[in-house]
Amino acid sequence: MSGNPATGSLYSVMTFLGLAGAFVWGANALAGWQFPSENRSQMSVTILVFALTAGYAMLVGRHRDVGYLEALRRGLIDVGRTIKGKVMR
């Protein structure tokens, strides 16, 4: 069964906004980081987290044929397989 491509896009956007938003909120609450910031090291870490979040969100979006929570779980499985593939080379 193939899901609607719009569903996969929605899953990706929801995942990215949720995780990136949680990072920005948490970094501000816990460390006082502002977004955007002129501090290069803070913005470098933020961009790295955003890039990793975007990669995970794309993996979640590939699983458009299941519910959102199952897509999140399958996305984590995909991350594990990718890491395992890089380590076992």
C-alpha positions, 0 to 999 in steps of 0.5 A, a space after each residue: 500500500 502506498 500512502 499519499 505523498 502529501 502525508 509524507 510531506 506533512 510527517 516531515 514538516 511536523 517532525 522537523 518543526 517539533 524537534 527543531 522547535 524543542 531544541 531552540 526552546 530548550 537551548 534558550 531555557 537551559 543555556 540562555 541561547 538566543 535564536 538567531 544569534 551572532 555567537 558563531 559557536 552557538 549558531 554552528 551547533 544550532 545549524 548542525 542540530 537542524 541538519 540532523 533533524 532535517 535528515 531524520 524528518 526526511 526518513 520519517 516522511 518516507 513512511 507515509 503509509 502508516 500512522 505518524 507515531 509508527 512513522 517516527 518509530 520506523 524513522 528511528 530504525 532507519 537511523 539505526 540502520 544507517 549508523 550500523 552501515 557506516 560502522 560496519 564498513 
